[in-house]
């Protein structure tokens, strides 16, 4: 029996769920996230963005086609200069990045084994901004804000910095762990005049549960207040 999906926030027009790591967005061998959510809520729900199978965290499902179309419009309007829907992610890496904060920009192309790589060209670039903080020796936390929505964008971005995400065997072959340490932890947007701000800290993963990592909670609890 599928595990009950946790609801982080519910509105008359949409629901923000917490997707567990390892659950496919669309149905593969078994019911995917969207099907499970529809079954649990006993209503039709519409996807407006997605998360990789390995990524946990916040994801929006609209309750109507009209709401879905509005969300699609908001996501489409996102740019480097203006964000109508702000998404924030937490990641961990065992490696020291080439720089501690700033922009990561470049075109993405398919590589081997279903992976992607970042180029120096910027014709249609993936754009990410980030901050990082040392958790303890040999472990660094990243606060990431994507400005575009490319497949594997954040995983490729950190790989390009020489700091692949902990547990991500696709981009860090020898980096085994109990999970891929990438979590969609915060959303901020305006919905018909209402300011929506949702924060959801990760619920599983030995490193996410460590006391050293939890010290970042007070520092990153309102990520939209940073200078992005």
N, C-alpha and C positions, 0 to 999 in steps of 0.2 A: 504494500500500500504506500502511495506517495506521501511524503512528509508534508504537513500543512505549511503553506507559504506564509511568512510573516508579512503583515501590512504595516508599513511605516507611516502612511498618511492616506486618508480617504477624503475625496471631494465629490460633490454631486456629479461632476463631469469626468473624473478620473480616479485611479488608485495608484499609489506608489508602493510597490512591493519591494521586499528584500530577496533577491535571487541568491540561492546558495551556490557556492563554487562547485563546479562539476555537473551542473544541470544545463543541458543544451537549451538554447532559446527556442528552437523549433524541434519538433518530434524527430527522433532518430530511432534508436532501438526501443524506446518506450516514449510515453507522453512527455513532450517538452514543456518548457516553462509556461508558454502561452496557453496550451491546452490544460495544464494543471490549474492555472489561475482561473480559467473559464469554468472548469469543473467545480472548483472550490467555491467560487462566487455564484455559480449557477446563472451565469449571464454571458452574453457575447462581449468580449473585450478586444480592443484593437491596438496593435503594436505601433509605436511612434518612434522608437529607437531600440537599440539592442545592446547586449553585452556578450562578449566571448564566453564560451562554455566554462573556461577556467576562472573567469572573473566573478566575484561575488558583489552584492550591493544593490543600490537603489535603481529601480527601473519603472518607468511610467507605462501604464496601460490605460487607454481612453475607454470611456463607457459608451461612446457613440461615434458614428462616422464623422459627424460634424466636429466633435471635439478632437478627433484624430487629425482631421484636416487642419484645424487651428494649430495643433502642436507641430505638424509637419511644416506649416508656414513659419512658426517661431524658430524651429531648428534650421530651416533654409536661410533665414535672415541672419544667422550667426556669422560673424566675421572676426578678423583679428582686431578690428577697431570697436566692435559692438557685439555684445553677447545678450541675446534675448532669453536664452536658457543657459545658465551657468552650471557646469558639472565639475565636480572635484573628486579626485581619486587619491588613494593611499597606496604606496608600493614600498617594498623593502628590497634591498640588494646587499649582497656580501662584498660588493666591489666599490671602490672609490671612483666617483664620476670625474670626467675630464674638467668639469666646472661644477660649482656647488648650487648655482641657481641661474635662471635666465631662459632664453628662448631656444627651442629646437625646431628648425624649419628645413624642409627638403621634400622633394618628390619621392614617392614610394613606388617600388616596382617589385614584382614577384621574384622570389629567389628559389631555392631548392626546398623540397619536402613541405611545401605549403607555407613556407615562411616568406617574409618580405624584407626588403632592405631599404635604407634611406640614402638618397643621392644628394649631391651638393646642389643640383639644379633646383629651380623653384618655379616651374611652369604652372603646376597645380599642386602646391606644396601641402603637406601635413604640417600643422602649426600647433605647438604645445609650449606652454610656459610652466616652469616648475621652481620649487624651493626644496632644499634638502636639509637634513639635520642628522647628526650622528646619534644613534641609539645607544650603542656600546661598541667597543673595539670589534671591527669586522662586520658591522651591521649598520646600514644607513637607511633612513626613512625619506621618502619622497612625497611631496604634496604636488599633485599634477593637475593642470587645467588645460584640457584640449580645446582648441578653437576651431578645429575641423573634426570630422567624424570618419576617419579612414579605418579600414580593417587592420587590427593589430597595432594601431597607431602608437599607443603608449608603450607597448612592449618593444616595438622597433625603436622608439625614441630613446628609451633607456639603454637598449643595446648599443645604439650609436654613440652613447656617452661612455661606453666601456663599463656600464653598470647594469647588466641584464637583471631582470626581476628574479628574485629568489624563487626557486622551484619551477621556473619556466624552461622546461627541457628543450623546447623548440628553439629558443634563443640563447640558452646557456646549457650546453650538452651535459656538463658534469655537475650541474647545480641541483641535485635532488633534495626534496624537502617534503613535508607533510601536505603542502598545497602550493599553488601559485599565489604569491603574495601581492595580488592586485585587487583592490576593493573600491567600488564606486560609493563613496561615503557621504556626499553632500550634493544637494540640488538647490538652486535658487532661480525663481522666475516670477513674473507677474502674470496672473491669470484673471482677466476681466476686472482689473482694479485691485485684486487681492495679492499681496506680496507673499509668496510661498517660499519658505525656507525649511528644508528638512536635512537633518544630520543623522547618520546611522553608522555607528562605529562597528568594525568587524566583530563577529561573534565566535569565530573559530580560527584556528591556526596558532600553533604553539608560540611563534614569535609575536603575533598580534596580541596574544594574551599576556605577554611578559610585562613585568612591572616597569622595566625600562621604557618600553614602547608607550605604556599608558601615561607616562609623564608628559607626552606630547598632547594629550587630550586638551588640557587647558590652553595650550599655545595655538592649536589648530581647530578649536571648536567652532569658530565662525570664519571659515576660510575666505569668504567673499570680502572680508575686511582688509585683506592683504592688498598690496599695491600690484595689481595685475596689469 
